[in-house]
Amino acid sequence: MTRPFNLSRWFAVTALASIAALATVIGLLLNNFLAERMLAQEASLTQEFVNSLLLVETEFVRYTADPALRREGQAPQSFEHLTRIPDVLRTNLYDREQKLIWSSDPAMIGRTFDRNPELERALAGEVVAEREEHEHEGEGKAEHQALPERYAMFVEIYVPVRESASGPVLGAIEFYKRPLALARSLAQLQLYIALGAVIGGALLFAALFGL
């Protein structure tokens, strides 16, 4: 004897699977969108600091543009300001040829690395921010090696160095930051989105199944 088709059970399973999949996709999209916006805000604040520094410290621009000053081996005192930005792990300064001409880690000065798309975009005039995860030793970008401290997540920000506000790009500053406030906000954001997705999905399922 054929068992009767249980419409309520079929509807419950199908609705639950559909709502769970939809809530997961929407939650991930919303999380990624808000995380990117928060990262862009972090980059914007860093750019504002750099621009204000360049307006005051003209030696900084001359050092970036003139190889003769770099051969003297004496970096401007203003470079020390870059190392005092909160949450900064390392600061690098590149010239137009992507050579590292100054760094808060002296062992890095003078080095060049493999192709770096983010640095290329910065030298084209764009502010770039990337969220990075620490790799195992020997993996990832070469310039990531030997960071002073190891963290599960850090932010890589590139800011162009211009001759003037609308002048040509002379180089780029690279910041490795561990923004603790951003990390806490992202963790809270992920929790709220997950809770919202679960609660919203449960209410929608209950309403549909009730009908």
Sine and cosine of phi, psi and omega as CSV:
sin_phi,cos_phi,sin_psi,cos_psi,sin_omega,cos_omega
0.00,0.00,0.77,-0.63,-0.03,-1.00
-0.97,0.26,0.75,-0.66,0.03,-1.00
-0.95,0.30,0.64,-0.77,0.00,-1.00
-0.91,0.42,0.55,-0.83,0.02,-1.00
-0.94,0.35,0.80,-0.60,-0.03,-1.00
-1.00,-0.07,1.00,-0.09,-0.05,-1.00
-0.91,0.42,-0.63,0.77,-0.03,-1.00
-0.89,0.46,-0.68,0.74,0.00,-1.00
-0.92,0.39,-0.69,0.73,0.01,-1.00
-0.88,0.47,-0.68,0.73,0.02,-1.00
-0.90,0.44,-0.66,0.75,-0.03,-1.00
-0.88,0.47,-0.73,0.68,-0.02,-1.00
-0.91,0.41,-0.72,0.70,-0.03,-1.00
-0.91,0.42,-0.70,0.72,0.00,-1.00
-0.90,0.43,-0.67,0.74,-0.01,-1.00
-0.89,0.46,-0.71,0.71,0.00,-1.00
-0.90,0.43,-0.67,0.74,-0.03,-1.00
-0.92,0.40,-0.71,0.70,-0.02,-1.00
-0.91,0.41,-0.65,0.76,0.01,-1.00
-0.89,0.45,-0.68,0.73,0.01,-1.00
-0.91,0.42,-0.69,0.72,-0.01,-1.00
-0.91,0.42,-0.69,0.72,0.00,-1.00
-0.90,0.43,-0.61,0.79,0.01,-1.00
-0.91,0.42,-0.71,0.70,-0.01,-1.00
-0.90,0.43,-0.73,0.68,0.00,-1.00
-0.89,0.45,-0.65,0.76,0.01,-1.00
-0.89,0.46,-0.68,0.73,0.01,-1.00
-0.91,0.41,-0.69,0.73,0.02,-1.00
-0.89,0.46,-0.69,0.72,0.00,-1.00
-0.91,0.41,-0.65,0.76,0.01,-1.00
-0.89,0.45,-0.71,0.70,0.00,-1.00
-0.91,0.41,-0.64,0.77,-0.01,-1.00
-0.89,0.45,-0.75,0.66,-0.03,-1.00
-0.93,0.37,-0.58,0.81,0.04,-1.00
-0.90,0.44,-0.66,0.75,0.03,-1.00
-0.91,0.41,-0.62,0.78,0.03,-1.00
-0.91,0.42,-0.66,0.75,0.02,-1.00
-0.92,0.39,-0.60,0.80,0.04,-1.00
-0.92,0.40,-0.64,0.77,0.05,-1.00
-0.89,0.45,-0.60,0.80,0.04,-1.00
-0.91,0.41,-0.64,0.77,0.05,-1.00
-0.88,0.47,-0.67,0.74,0.02,-1.00
-0.91,0.41,-0.62,0.78,0.00,-1.00
-0.90,0.44,-0.66,0.75,0.04,-1.00
-0.90,0.43,-0.63,0.78,0.03,-1.00
-0.91,0.42,-0.66,0.75,0.03,-1.00
-0.89,0.46,-0.66,0.75,0.01,-1.00
-0.88,0.48,-0.64,0.77,0.04,-1.00
-0.90,0.44,-0.71,0.70,-0.02,-1.00
-0.89,0.45,-0.70,0.71,-0.01,-1.00
-0.89,0.47,-0.65,0.76,0.03,-1.00
-0.92,0.40,-0.56,0.83,0.04,-1.00
-0.93,0.38,-0.66,0.75,-0.03,-1.00
-0.92,0.39,-0.50,0.86,0.02,-1.00
-0.92,0.38,-0.53,0.85,-0.07,-1.00
-1.00,-0.06,-0.68,0.73,-0.11,-0.99
-0.99,-0.14,1.00,0.03,0.00,-1.00
-0.94,0.35,-0.41,0.91,0.04,-1.00
-0.87,0.49,-0.53,0.85,-0.01,-1.00
-0.87,0.49,-0.73,0.68,-0.02,-1.00
-0.92,0.39,-0.67,0.74,-0.02,-1.00
-0.90,0.44,-0.63,0.78,0.00,-1.00
-0.91,0.42,-0.63,0.78,0.00,-1.00
-0.93,0.37,-0.58,0.81,-0.11,-0.99
-1.00,0.05,-0.46,0.89,-0.18,-0.98
-0.94,-0.35,0.95,-0.32,0.03,-1.00
-0.88,0.47,-0.46,0.89,-0.01,-1.00
-0.89,0.46,-0.63,0.78,0.03,-1.00
-0.91,0.42,-0.59,0.81,0.00,-1.00
-0.94,0.35,-0.53,0.85,0.02,-1.00
-0.92,0.39,-0.38,0.93,0.04,-1.00
-0.95,0.33,-0.30,0.95,0.10,-1.00
0.98,0.20,0.17,0.99,-0.03,-1.00
-0.90,-0.43,0.96,-0.27,0.02,-1.00
-0.97,0.22,0.55,-0.84,0.02,-1.00
-0.86,0.51,0.52,-0.85,0.02,-1.00
-0.88,0.47,-0.43,0.90,-0.03,-1.00
-0.90,0.45,-0.34,0.94,0.02,-1.00
-0.89,0.46,-0.42,0.91,0.01,-1.00
-0.89,0.45,-0.44,0.90,0.02,-1.00
-0.89,0.45,-0.52,0.85,-0.03,-1.00
-0.92,0.39,-0.46,0.89,-0.02,-1.00
-0.99,0.12,-0.14,0.99,-0.05,-1.00
-0.98,-0.19,0.07,1.00,0.07,-1.00
-0.92,0.39,0.74,-0.68,-0.03,-1.00
-0.84,0.54,0.63,-0.78,0.11,-0.99
0.95,0.32,0.21,0.98,-0.01,-1.00
-0.99,0.10,0.77,-0.64,0.07,-1.00
-1.00,0.01,-0.68,0.74,-0.01,-1.00
-0.40,-0.92,0.52,-0.86,0.07,-1.00
-0.81,-0.59,0.75,-0.66,0.03,-1.00
-0.83,-0.55,0.56,-0.83,0.07,-1.00
-0.86,-0.52,0.82,-0.57,0.00,-1.00
-0.93,-0.36,0.52,-0.85,0.13,-0.99
-1.00,-0.04,-0.13,-0.99,-0.07,-1.00
-0.90,0.43,-0.43,0.91,-0.01,-1.00
-1.00,0.00,0.20,0.98,0.03,-1.00
0.91,0.41,0.43,0.90,0.10,-1.00
-1.00,-0.02,0.68,-0.74,-0.03,-1.00
-0.99,0.16,0.96,-0.28,-0.12,-0.99
-0.99,-0.13,-0.25,0.97,0.11,-0.99
-0.38,-0.92,0.54,-0.84,0.03,-1.00
-0.44,-0.90,0.49,-0.87,0.12,-0.99
-0.93,0.36,-0.26,0.97,0.15,-0.99
-0.96,-0.26,0.98,-0.19,-0.10,-0.99
-0.83,0.56,-0.45,0.89,-0.03,-1.00
-0.92,0.40,-0.30,0.95,-0.03,-1.00
-1.00,0.05,-0.30,0.96,-0.12,-0.99
-0.90,0.44,0.71,-0.70,0.04,-1.00
1.00,-0.06,-0.12,0.99,-0.06,-1.00
-1.00,0.06,0.42,-0.91,0.18,-0.98
-0.81,-0.59,0.42,-0.91,-0.10,-0.99
-0.79,-0.61,0.08,-1.00,0.04,-1.00
-0.90,0.44,0.09,-1.00,-0.04,-1.00
-0.80,0.60,0.77,-0.64,-0.03,-1.00
-0.82,-0.57,0.99,-0.16,-0.06,-1.00
-0.86,0.51,-0.60,0.80,-0.01,-1.00
-0.91,0.42,-0.66,0.75,0.04,-1.00
-0.91,0.41,-0.63,0.78,0.04,-1.00
-0.88,0.47,-0.65,0.76,0.03,-1.00
-0.91,0.41,-0.61,0.79,0.03,-1.00
-0.91,0.41,-0.65,0.76,0.02,-1.00
-0.94,0.34,-0.27,0.96,0.11,-0.99
-1.00,0.04,-0.02,1.00,0.08,-1.00
0.96,-0.29,0.16,0.99,-0.07,-1.00
-0.97,-0.25,0.65,-0.76,0.15,-0.99
-0.99,0.13,0.80,-0.59,-0.12,-0.99
-0.85,-0.53,0.70,-0.71,0.07,-1.00
-0.74,-0.67,0.76,-0.65,0.00,-1.00
-0.72,-0.69,0.70,-0.71,0.11,-0.99
-1.00,0.00,0.79,-0.62,-0.09,-1.00
-0.85,-0.53,0.47,-0.88,0.12,-0.99
-0.94,-0.34,0.58,-0.81,0.03,-1.00
-0.92,0.39,0.72,-0.70,0.05,-1.00
-0.99,-0.13,0.17,-0.98,0.15,-0.99
-0.94,0.34,0.36,-0.93,-0.01,-1.00
-0.83,0.55,0.71,-0.70,0.01,-1.00
1.00,0.01,-0.10,0.99,0.01,-1.00
-0.94,-0.34,0.27,-0.96,0.05,-1.00
0.98,0.20,-0.20,-0.98,-0.02,-1.00
-0.91,0.41,0.57,-0.82,-0.01,-1.00
-0.90,0.43,-0.57,0.82,-0.03,-1.00
-0.96,0.29,-0.13,0.99,0.06,-1.00
-0.99,0.16,-0.29,0.96,-0.07,-1.00
-0.94,0.34,0.48,-0.87,0.08,-1.00
0.90,0.44,0.50,0.87,0.16,-0.99
-0.89,0.46,0.56,-0.83,-0.12,-0.99
-0.88,0.47,-0.49,0.87,0.01,-1.00
-0.66,-0.76,0.40,-0.92,-0.03,-1.00
-0.95,-0.30,0.80,-0.60,0.02,-1.00
-0.74,-0.68,0.45,-0.89,-0.03,-1.00
-0.91,0.42,-0.55,0.84,-0.03,-1.00
-0.62,-0.78,0.67,-0.75,0.13,-0.99
-0.62,-0.79,0.21,-0.98,-0.05,-1.00
-0.90,-0.44,0.70,-0.71,0.03,-1.00
-0.94,-0.34,0.88,-0.48,-0.06,-1.00
-0.84,-0.55,0.77,-0.64,0.05,-1.00
-0.91,-0.41,0.78,-0.63,0.01,-1.00
-0.83,-0.56,0.82,-0.58,0.03,-1.00
-0.91,0.42,0.56,-0.83,0.13,-0.99
-0.96,-0.28,0.90,-0.44,-0.05,-1.00
-0.95,-0.31,0.43,-0.90,0.05,-1.00
-0.91,0.42,-0.59,0.81,0.08,-1.00
-0.52,-0.86,-0.04,-1.00,-0.06,-1.00
-0.84,0.55,-0.61,0.79,0.00,-1.00
-0.88,-0.48,0.27,0.96,-0.05,-1.00
-0.99,0.11,-0.01,-1.00,-0.02,-1.00
-0.93,0.36,0.40,-0.92,0.03,-1.00
-0.98,0.17,0.80,-0.60,-0.02,-1.00
-0.99,-0.15,-0.38,0.93,-0.04,-1.00
0.00,-1.00,-0.30,-0.95,-0.01,-1.00
-0.47,-0.88,0.59,-0.81,0.08,-1.00
-0.97,-0.22,0.72,-0.69,0.02,-1.00
-0.92,-0.39,0.80,-0.60,0.04,-1.00
-0.92,-0.39,0.74,-0.67,0.24,-0.97
-0.97,-0.24,0.89,-0.45,-0.07,-1.00
-0.83,-0.56,0.52,-0.85,0.16,-0.99
-0.90,-0.43,0.98,0.22,-0.10,-1.00
-0.94,0.34,0.99,-0.14,-0.07,-1.00
-0.89,0.45,-0.66,0.75,0.00,-1.00
-0.90,0.44,-0.65,0.76,0.03,-1.00
-0.91,0.41,-0.66,0.75,0.01,-1.00
-0.89,0.45,-0.66,0.75,0.03,-1.00
-0.91,0.41,-0.66,0.75,0.00,-1.00
-0.90,0.43,-0.64,0.77,0.02,-1.00
-0.91,0.42,-0.63,0.77,0.02,-1.00
-0.90,0.43,-0.69,0.72,0.04,-1.00
-0.90,0.43,-0.65,0.76,0.01,-1.00
-0.87,0.49,-0.72,0.70,0.00,-1.00
-0.89,0.46,-0.62,0.78,0.02,-1.00
-0.91,0.42,-0.73,0.68,-0.02,-1.00
-0.90,0.44,-0.65,0.76,0.01,-1.00
-0.91,0.42,-0.67,0.74,0.02,-1.00
-0.89,0.45,-0.71,0.70,0.02,-1.00
-0.90,0.45,-0.68,0.74,0.02,-1.00
-0.89,0.46,-0.65,0.76,0.01,-1.00
-0.91,0.42,-0.67,0.74,-0.01,-1.00
-0.91,0.40,-0.74,0.67,-0.03,-1.00
-0.91,0.41,-0.72,0.70,0.01,-1.00
-0.88,0.47,-0.68,0.74,0.03,-1.00
-0.90,0.43,-0.64,0.77,0.00,-1.00
-0.91,0.41,-0.66,0.75,0.02,-1.00
-0.91,0.41,-0.66,0.75,0.01,-1.00
-0.91,0.41,-0.65,0.76,0.02,-1.00
-0.90,0.44,-0.68,0.73,0.00,-1.00
-0.89,0.45,-0.65,0.76,-0.01,-1.00
-0.91,0.41,-0.71,0.70,0.00,-1.00
-0.92,0.40,-0.67,0.74,-0.02,-1.00
-0.93,0.38,-0.54,0.84,0.07,-1.00
-0.89,0.46,-0.62,0.78,0.06,-1.00
-0.91,0.41,0.00,0.00,0.00,0.00
